[in-house]
Amino acid sequence: MDYVDPIWRRIQRWTKGKRMRHWQLVAFCILGTASACSSTQYKNVNHPGYGDAEYQADRAQCRKENSTTTSIQGYDVQTRVDVDEVKAASCMTARGWQAVSK
Protein backbone atom coordinates (compact mmCIF):
# COMPACT_ATOMS: atom_id res chain seq x y z
CA MET A 1 0.00 0.00 0.00
CA ASP A 2 1.42 3.36 -1.01
CA TYR A 3 1.60 6.26 1.41
CA VAL A 4 -0.86 9.03 0.57
CA ASP A 5 -0.48 12.41 2.21
CA PRO A 6 -3.44 13.19 4.54
CA ILE A 7 -3.93 16.60 2.92
CA TRP A 8 -4.08 14.98 -0.50
CA ARG A 9 -6.73 12.57 0.83
CA ARG A 10 -8.84 15.49 2.00
CA ILE A 11 -8.52 17.11 -1.41
CA GLN A 12 -9.57 13.85 -3.06
CA ARG A 13 -12.61 13.57 -0.75
CA TRP A 14 -13.45 17.21 -1.40
CA THR A 15 -13.39 16.65 -5.17
CA LYS A 16 -15.11 13.23 -4.78
CA GLY A 17 -12.25 11.47 -6.56
CA LYS A 18 -12.65 13.48 -9.78
CA ARG A 19 -9.68 15.14 -11.32
CA MET A 20 -9.50 18.80 -10.47
CA ARG A 21 -9.74 21.22 -13.29
CA HIS A 22 -7.02 23.77 -13.72
CA TRP A 23 -9.16 26.65 -12.45
CA GLN A 24 -10.16 24.69 -9.35
CA LEU A 25 -6.53 24.09 -8.49
CA VAL A 26 -5.66 27.76 -9.02
CA ALA A 27 -8.65 28.87 -6.89
CA PHE A 28 -7.66 26.44 -4.14
CA CYS A 29 -4.10 27.81 -4.09
CA ILE A 30 -5.27 31.44 -4.06
CA LEU A 31 -7.68 30.79 -1.19
CA GLY A 32 -4.97 29.02 0.78
CA THR A 33 -2.55 31.87 0.26
CA ALA A 34 -5.12 34.55 1.09
CA SER A 35 -6.17 32.82 4.29
CA ALA A 36 -2.56 32.67 5.46
CA CYS A 37 -2.18 36.45 5.25
CA SER A 38 -2.92 38.46 8.35
CA SER A 39 -4.86 41.70 7.99
CA THR A 40 -4.40 42.85 11.59
CA GLN A 41 -1.96 45.59 12.43
CA TYR A 42 -1.10 46.99 15.84
CA LYS A 43 -0.82 50.64 16.83
CA ASN A 44 0.47 52.08 20.07
CA VAL A 45 -2.04 54.53 21.53
CA ASN A 46 0.53 55.90 24.01
CA HIS A 47 3.19 56.50 21.34
CA PRO A 48 1.59 57.10 17.89
CA GLY A 49 5.02 57.30 16.21
CA TYR A 50 5.97 53.73 17.11
CA GLY A 51 6.12 51.31 14.21
CA ASP A 52 6.73 47.65 13.51
CA ALA A 53 10.25 47.61 14.98
CA GLU A 54 9.01 48.86 18.35
CA TYR A 55 6.07 46.46 18.22
CA GLN A 56 8.36 43.47 17.60
CA ALA A 57 10.73 44.58 20.39
CA ASP A 58 7.87 45.01 22.90
CA ARG A 59 6.36 41.68 21.82
CA ALA A 60 9.66 39.85 22.30
CA GLN A 61 10.12 41.45 25.72
CA CYS A 62 6.57 40.61 26.86
CA ARG A 63 6.93 37.01 25.67
CA LYS A 64 10.27 36.69 27.46
CA GLU A 65 8.86 38.12 30.70
CA ASN A 66 5.95 35.66 30.59
CA SER A 67 7.78 32.47 29.66
CA THR A 68 9.22 29.52 31.55
CA THR A 69 12.11 27.35 30.43
CA THR A 70 12.20 23.65 31.23
CA SER A 71 15.25 21.41 30.73
CA ILE A 72 14.78 17.65 30.50
CA GLN A 73 17.85 15.56 31.26
CA GLY A 74 18.28 12.26 29.47
CA TYR A 75 20.37 10.87 26.65
CA ASP A 76 20.45 14.41 25.34
CA VAL A 77 19.34 17.61 27.03
CA GLN A 78 16.06 18.98 25.74
CA THR A 79 15.05 22.54 26.50
CA ARG A 80 11.46 23.68 26.16
CA VAL A 81 10.17 27.26 26.42
CA ASP A 82 6.50 27.76 27.28
CA VAL A 83 4.98 31.21 26.81
CA ASP A 84 1.83 32.27 28.65
CA GLU A 85 0.23 34.01 25.67
CA VAL A 86 -2.63 35.49 27.74
CA LYS A 87 -0.21 37.25 30.07
CA ALA A 88 1.96 38.32 27.13
CA ALA A 89 -1.11 39.83 25.42
CA SER A 90 -2.07 41.72 28.59
CA CYS A 91 1.52 42.98 28.80
CA MET A 92 1.21 44.31 25.23
CA THR A 93 -2.08 46.00 26.11
CA ALA A 94 -0.48 47.57 29.17
CA ARG A 95 2.25 48.96 26.92
CA GLY A 96 -0.42 50.61 24.76
CA TRP A 97 -0.63 48.24 21.75
CA GLN A 98 -4.08 47.74 20.23
CA ALA A 99 -5.16 45.79 17.16
CA VAL A 100 -6.54 47.86 14.27
CA SER A 101 -7.88 46.66 10.92
CA LYS A 102 -6.14 47.65 7.70
N, C-alpha and C positions, 0 to 999 in steps of 0.2 A: 504494500500500500504506500503510495507516494504521500509525502507531507504537503499539505495545502495550508497556506497562511490563513489564520482565522479572519483577517480583514477581507481577504479574497473570497472566503466562504460567505461572509455577510453580503458582499457585492453580488455574488452569484444568487443568493436567496432573494436579494432586492430586485434583481433583474429576472427572477424566476428561471434561471438557467439559460436564457436567451443571450445571444451575443449583443453586447452594447454597441449602439451606433456611435459614430464618431462624435456627434454633437452631445450625446449623453455623457460620454467620457470627458469631454471638454467642460461641460456644465458641472459635472461632479468635481473636477479639479478646481474650477473657479470657486465653487461653494466652499470647498475645503480650505482653500487659501483665504477666502474672505472671512470665514469664521475664526481663523487663527489670528487675525489682526485685532488689536485692541483699539477701541475708539475712546478710551477714557484717558484724560490727562489730569494732572494734579497742579493746583495753584496754591501758593502760600498766601493766606489772607493777612498775615502779620508783616510779610515782606514781599510786596507785589513784584519787585525786581528779580526775585529768585527764579532760576530756571531749572533745567533738567539736571545739571551738574549738582546743584545744591540739594535737589530732591533725592538723587541717587546717594549722595553722601549722608543725608539725614536717614534715609531708609536703611543703609548699611549699619549706621550707628544704632538705630532703634532695634534692628534685628540682632545685633551683637549684644546689646544690653539685655535682651529678652531671650537669650538662648542658653542651653546647657550642653556641655560636652561630656560624652561618656566614652571611656576607653574599655575595651573588652580584651582581656589577656587570653592568649591561647597559643596555637601554633604560630600565628602572626597577630600582631596588635591591630585591632580594628577600632577606629575612632568614629563616633557618630555625633553629629550636632543636631539637636532638636530646637526649633524656634517656636516660641509661643506667638503665633501670628496675631491672635486677638490683642495681646498686650503690645505687640509691635505696632499694630494699627492704631491703638489708642495713644501710643507714644507719638506717632506721626500726626494725629489729630491735635495733640497737645502742642506740637511744634508749629501748628497753623496750616497744615496741608489738608486740602479738601479736593475731592474728585469733581471735575467739571466735564461736561460733554463737549466734543469738538464742534 
